[in-house]
Amino acid sequence: MDGVKNGAKLIKIAAAWLLILMLAMAAAIVTITAVNNNSFGPARTVENYLDALRAGDGAKALGLLHGRVPSANAAVLDGAGLAKSQEDLKDVTIGEPVDAGNHQQQVTVSYTIDGKSLSTPFKLVPGPKRWLFFDSWSIAPTTLPIIDVSVVNANQASVNGVDVNMPNGKNAFAVFYPGSYEAEYKSPLFAAPAVKRSVTGPVDAVPAVALATGPTSDLLSQVGSTVHKYLDACAKQAVLMPANCPMSAATENRVLSAVKWSIVDYPTVSITPYGGKWIMAPLTVKARVQYKEQDLFTGTVAPFQHVEDFGFTAKLAIEGNSVGVTPVVSY
């Protein structure tokens, strides 16, 4: 009788242990599944890649992306230029993985750049198990996109704040995605407005960036001041034809007083690129001449004044951050 009771007790104990073991296994399976989804799933691989971009860690990002680097300048593939590419990405959301066929998963990252809604899909392929239980996912290999940049009459520019060389005014830059890239050119004398490009994927046909360089307000002011001083000096010459000046006057009568010149309107300075150089557009000055004259036929004495436009040109000589202006007068 005792043997039967002991046997029944052992069966109950074994059943209890079996239940505990089954519950533990179920819990382990749930735990492994949760860990796989949260720590080793395809979405986590994409999250790690985005974190590397934000940190400016190009080596880590390239490894996670399995990206092939094209033959292009790598100035913004690492460091501050790379980190800056993520600053304009707002409301970043990593979507849930969806089946993409061939045992692949697709994770779509949604975000906005300058208020525009954009997205980037990533395809991921399964890798070997980690520690027998945990999944691994790798982003399917792709080639990094390129942004072509050109700049007028300059051999330097900047991309995302990184100074870059522009041989013959051109260069191509390999970039990570998603990202926002801004190219510009600045110098004390010439500058080009910033141009921004959003890159959403490896197959993006990114529009080329053409930096339209032009004179700065400081340069125009400097050149304008030089032209003003030149014309003011011309106006001080109390003669009908000031030497080396665009103004001139002629009369068949006798001049009885000092000739007085005054500038009515100074020229508008315009500087444009041409043939790899900077040239000034033709200049026009409006000037007034005044004097007292006597008609040789009638003997009448009367004041005379005349306002006229006079054209001339000027040559620029630019060295570094200094500029020279040489007026050219044709008679």
C-alpha positions as MATLAB code, in Angstrom:
seq = 'MDGVKNGAKLIKIAAAWLLILMLAMAAAIVTITAVNNNSFGPARTVENYLDALRAGDGAKALGLLHGRVPSANAAVLDGAGLAKSQEDLKDVTIGEPVDAGNHQQQVTVSYTIDGKSLSTPFKLVPGPKRWLFFDSWSIAPTTLPIIDVSVVNANQASVNGVDVNMPNGKNAFAVFYPGSYEAEYKSPLFAAPAVKRSVTGPVDAVPAVALATGPTSDLLSQVGSTVHKYLDACAKQAVLMPANCPMSAATENRVLSAVKWSIVDYPTVSITPYGGKWIMAPLTVKARVQYKEQDLFTGTVAPFQHVEDFGFTAKLAIEGNSVGVTPVVSY';
ca = [
       0.000    0.000    0.000;
       2.846    2.350    0.885;
       4.536    1.444   -2.407;
       1.459    2.492   -4.360;
       1.280    5.775   -2.489;
       4.970    6.446   -3.051;
       4.613    5.657   -6.755;
       1.693    8.021   -7.121;
       3.648   10.715   -5.289;
       6.612   10.279   -7.616;
       4.343   10.521  -10.628;
       2.890   13.789   -9.313;
       6.375   15.148   -8.677;
       7.529   14.125  -12.157;
       4.431   15.677  -13.704;
       5.064   18.876  -11.797;
       8.682   19.006  -12.948;
       7.601   18.250  -16.496;
       5.095   21.105  -16.338;
       7.766   23.407  -14.935;
      10.151   22.315  -17.701;
       7.546   22.882  -20.383;
       6.725   26.306  -18.963;
      10.423   27.131  -18.819;
      10.868   26.034  -22.417;
       7.867   28.062  -23.486;
       9.209   31.050  -21.611;
      12.614   30.521  -23.210;
      11.041   30.367  -26.653;
       9.090   33.552  -25.968;
      12.231   35.196  -24.612;
      14.337   34.108  -27.591;
      11.651   35.322  -29.978;
      11.410   38.662  -28.187;
      15.186   39.066  -28.087;
      15.417   38.129  -31.765;
      12.820   40.714  -32.703;
      14.143   43.478  -30.482;
      17.893   42.942  -30.461;
      18.762   40.806  -33.452;
      15.910   41.398  -35.895;
      16.225   43.124  -39.272;
      14.862   46.406  -37.864;
      17.649   46.499  -35.284;
      20.278   46.161  -38.027;
      18.777   49.175  -39.788;
      18.651   51.085  -36.494;
      22.346   50.378  -35.892;
      23.130   51.663  -39.380;
      21.225   54.908  -38.796;
      22.973   55.341  -35.433;
      26.344   55.030  -37.195;
      25.339   57.729  -39.688;
      24.298   60.089  -36.894;
      27.582   59.468  -35.102;
      29.580   60.188  -38.261;
      31.085   56.691  -38.057;
      31.560   55.972  -41.752;
      33.488   52.736  -41.294;
      30.751   51.184  -39.157;
      28.001   52.460  -41.457;
      29.746   51.086  -44.536;
      30.184   47.697  -42.848;
      26.531   47.488  -41.836;
      25.347   48.613  -45.266;
      27.762   46.305  -47.059;
      28.171   49.272  -49.355;
      30.427   49.412  -52.365;
      32.223   52.751  -52.652;
      32.214   54.122  -56.214;
      35.148   55.968  -57.736;
      34.375   59.359  -56.204;
      35.531   61.767  -53.524;
      34.989   60.385  -50.000;
      35.021   63.725  -48.133;
      31.566   63.259  -46.570;
      31.699   59.516  -45.940;
      32.970   60.039  -42.398;
      33.165   62.527  -39.582;
      31.353   65.862  -39.332;
      30.204   65.914  -42.960;
      28.490   62.531  -42.553;
      26.922   63.416  -39.197;
      25.583   66.664  -40.661;
      23.805   64.684  -43.394;
      21.404   63.417  -40.724;
      20.590   66.728  -39.033;
      17.763   67.618  -41.429;
      16.076   64.218  -41.068;
      13.094   64.691  -38.761;
      10.357   62.362  -37.479;
      12.436   59.277  -38.283;
      10.405   56.060  -37.973;
      11.678   52.513  -38.550;
       8.846   50.341  -39.855;
       8.077   46.722  -39.014;
       9.832   44.102  -41.179;
       7.760   42.661  -44.019;
       8.439   39.627  -46.183;
      10.306   40.523  -49.384;
      10.551   37.011  -50.846;
      13.622   34.801  -51.215;
      13.893   34.627  -47.413;
      14.508   38.373  -47.309;
      12.849   41.009  -45.152;
      12.229   44.664  -46.005;
      12.400   47.463  -43.462;
      11.262   50.919  -44.518;
      12.545   54.038  -42.796;
      10.208   57.036  -43.008;
      11.277   60.620  -42.295;
      10.907   64.218  -43.402;
      13.462   66.632  -44.851;
      12.466   70.289  -44.895;
       8.869   69.248  -44.313;
       8.767   66.810  -47.237;
       7.817   63.203  -46.427;
      10.344   60.681  -47.746;
      11.205   57.036  -47.173;
      14.031   54.582  -47.737;
      13.468   50.799  -48.005;
      16.203   48.396  -46.887;
      16.296   44.757  -47.918;
      17.891   42.405  -45.438;
      19.098   38.833  -45.830;
      19.366   36.282  -42.997;
      22.795   35.335  -41.692;
      24.088   32.540  -39.440;
      22.619   31.979  -35.979;
      24.355   33.574  -33.024;
      24.884   31.393  -29.987;
      22.703   28.717  -31.630;
      19.448   30.581  -30.990;
      19.661   34.197  -32.081;
      19.125   35.470  -35.629;
      21.414   37.724  -37.618;
      20.405   39.977  -40.480;
      22.518   41.816  -43.008;
      21.548   44.660  -45.318;
      21.710   43.485  -48.920;
      24.875   44.924  -50.585;
      24.450   48.119  -52.595;
      26.618   50.769  -54.242;
      26.697   54.209  -52.696;
      25.138   57.015  -54.760;
      27.101   59.984  -56.116;
      26.432   63.725  -56.142;
      28.123   65.646  -58.973;
      29.085   69.214  -58.042;
      30.440   72.028  -60.204;
      31.426   75.584  -59.298;
      32.047   78.599  -61.544;
      35.564   80.078  -61.589;
      36.752   78.333  -58.432;
      38.725   75.245  -57.478;
      37.288   74.846  -53.996;
      33.881   74.477  -52.373;
      32.331   72.912  -49.292;
      29.942   69.987  -48.862;
      28.127   69.764  -45.528;
      30.665   72.179  -44.114;
      33.683   70.140  -45.259;
      36.145   72.003  -47.493;
      36.706   70.075  -50.723;
      38.898   70.488  -53.780;
      37.203   71.107  -57.118;
      39.728   70.401  -59.898;
      38.735   72.449  -62.940;
      35.634   73.436  -61.011;
      34.185   69.908  -60.817;
      34.092   66.884  -58.527;
      31.890   63.910  -57.637;
      31.126   62.875  -54.061;
      30.115   59.459  -52.768;
      27.398   59.739  -50.106;
      25.468   57.567  -47.685;
      21.691   57.389  -47.657;
      19.296   58.523  -46.399;
      20.797   61.964  -45.994;
      20.743   65.646  -46.830;
      23.778   67.238  -48.461;
      24.455   70.939  -48.959;
      27.132   72.351  -51.258;
      28.241   75.972  -51.340;
      31.158   78.247  -52.097;
      32.261   81.250  -50.047;
      35.191   83.625  -50.224;
      35.569   87.301  -49.349;
      35.182   88.302  -53.007;
      32.998   85.620  -54.568;
      30.302   83.268  -53.306;
      27.655   80.864  -54.526;
      24.311   80.282  -52.785;
      24.009   76.928  -51.020;
      22.316   74.117  -52.940;
      20.809   71.162  -51.078;
      20.125   67.622  -52.270;
      18.160   64.883  -50.486;
      19.399   61.329  -51.103;
      16.942   58.544  -50.303;
      18.497   55.413  -51.782;
      21.297   53.777  -53.733;
      19.556   54.071  -57.087;
      18.692   57.746  -56.695;
      19.350   59.810  -59.787;
      20.587   62.722  -57.711;
      20.375   65.973  -59.703;
      23.791   67.526  -60.232;
      24.665   70.610  -58.185;
      25.799   73.686  -60.125;
      27.110   76.393  -57.826;
      26.440   79.749  -59.499;
      29.336   81.820  -58.222;
      29.056   85.577  -58.320;
      30.609   88.659  -56.722;
      29.905   89.340  -53.084;
      28.377   92.616  -51.960;
      31.762   93.482  -50.446;
      33.474   93.068  -53.818;
      30.856   95.129  -55.650;
      31.139   97.818  -52.989;
      34.932   97.811  -53.226;
      34.933   98.047  -57.019;
      32.141  100.631  -57.004;
      34.075  102.767  -54.536;
      37.171  102.639  -56.761;
      35.143  103.649  -59.824;
      33.509  106.494  -57.882;
      36.879  107.866  -56.790;
      38.160  107.666  -60.362;
      35.170  109.590  -61.722;
      35.305  112.137  -58.913;
      38.939  112.803  -59.824;
      37.895  113.220  -63.464;
      35.221  115.710  -62.456;
      37.815  117.853  -60.684;
      39.595  118.557  -63.968;
      38.316  121.974  -65.066;
      38.769  121.315  -68.773;
      36.493  120.281  -71.611;
      38.303  116.941  -72.058;
      39.604  115.610  -68.731;
      42.701  113.489  -69.298;
      42.254  109.678  -69.187;
      38.564  110.121  -68.457;
      35.395  109.114  -70.311;
      33.785  112.592  -70.181;
      34.391  115.113  -72.922;
      32.811  118.264  -74.280;
      33.356  120.412  -77.371;
      32.223  123.861  -78.423;
      32.769  126.271  -81.312;
      32.310  129.214  -78.955;
      34.758  130.924  -76.638;
      34.812  129.561  -73.077;
      34.862  132.471  -70.625;
      34.831  130.628  -67.293;
      36.229  127.584  -65.604;
      34.712  124.352  -66.806;
      32.818  122.521  -64.089;
      32.049  118.809  -64.271;
      29.694  116.994  -61.908;
      28.591  113.343  -61.754;
      24.833  112.982  -62.103;
      24.653  109.170  -61.963;
      27.490  106.793  -61.165;
      27.732  103.500  -63.108;
      26.157  100.299  -61.891;
      28.902   97.735  -61.410;
      28.258   94.250  -62.795;
      30.874   91.463  -62.643;
      30.319   88.197  -64.487;
      32.331   85.079  -65.347;
      33.733   84.673  -68.844;
      36.313   82.206  -70.114;
      37.443   81.240  -66.634;
      37.937   84.876  -65.613;
      35.903   87.665  -64.076;
      35.036   90.641  -66.246;
      33.162   93.884  -65.703;
      30.247   94.794  -67.896;
      30.604   98.086  -69.817;
      30.083  101.102  -67.575;
      28.047  104.232  -68.193;
      28.399  107.476  -66.259;
      25.963  110.375  -66.568;
      27.818  113.673  -66.156;
      26.993  117.368  -66.369;
      29.318  119.999  -67.782;
      28.836  123.721  -67.038;
      30.646  126.859  -68.131;
      30.074  130.405  -69.492;
      30.599  130.890  -73.222;
      30.534  133.654  -75.811;
      29.029  133.124  -79.242;
      31.747  134.047  -81.758;
      29.235  135.310  -84.337;
      26.887  137.361  -82.174;
      29.122  138.085  -79.182;
      26.365  136.930  -76.844;
      27.601  135.656  -73.464;
      25.490  132.995  -71.766;
      25.831  130.106  -69.315;
      25.961  126.658  -70.827;
      25.236  123.270  -69.327;
      24.794  119.849  -70.812;
      24.094  116.372  -69.375;
      25.291  113.334  -71.286;
      25.990  109.613  -70.863;
      29.581  108.528  -71.345;
      30.639  104.910  -71.736;
      33.880  103.243  -70.694;
      35.161   99.879  -69.496;
      37.418   98.635  -66.720;
      39.725   95.682  -66.218;
      39.843   93.625  -63.037;
      43.044   92.263  -61.555;
      42.270   89.764  -58.779;
      44.938   88.237  -56.560;
      43.770   86.321  -53.541;
      41.387   88.562  -51.657;
      42.534   91.827  -53.238;
      41.224   93.364  -56.430;
      42.565   96.067  -58.721;
      40.442   98.150  -61.098;
      41.887   99.813  -64.200;
      39.505  102.051  -66.173;
      39.892  101.868  -69.944;
      38.856  104.881  -72.065;
      38.553  104.794  -75.826;
      38.574  108.096  -77.715;
];
